[in-house]
Amino acid sequence: MPKYKVAVIGCGGIGQKHAQGVVGLDSAEVVAGCDISQETSTVFKEKWDGQWSNISLYTDYKAMLDKEKPDVVTIATPDNRHADLVVDAANAGVKGIFCEKPLATSLSDAT
């Protein structure tokens, strides 16, 4: 059975929890993490290196979506970024998107 490729956008505390949710799933593996902070990304990779040794790190989520072509993306960024990230992931062909709430912080973001 092929494994679903999972990418995490926002590698801080909540992103770490999202990665934890993939642990033990034979059908999925975290292949990439993206955060604007290189330090946060490095900590993320170090924490999960024993579970998934080939996690690629990015500071540009669009580059990550383009190169990694994940099946699933989890979004654990500040609220004001959620809507754009979800739309961009969907437009990149991601089939499963898990986003922290709220999806949008204004009516204009929701339309």
Number of C-alpha atoms within 10 A of each C-alpha: 5 7 12 17 18 24 32 29 25 25 31 20 12 16 23 19 12 24 19 13 10 15 14 10 10 11 11 16 21 26 19 28 29 29 23 15 13 14 12 17 23 15 14 25 22 14 12 17 12 9 16 15 12 14 19 15 21 19 16 13 22 15 12 20 22 12 10 15 19 23 18 20 27 24 27 24 23 11 15 14 16 20 20 14 21 20 12 14 25 14 11 14 14 20 12 15 18 13 19 16 13 13 18 17 14 11 7 7 13 10 7
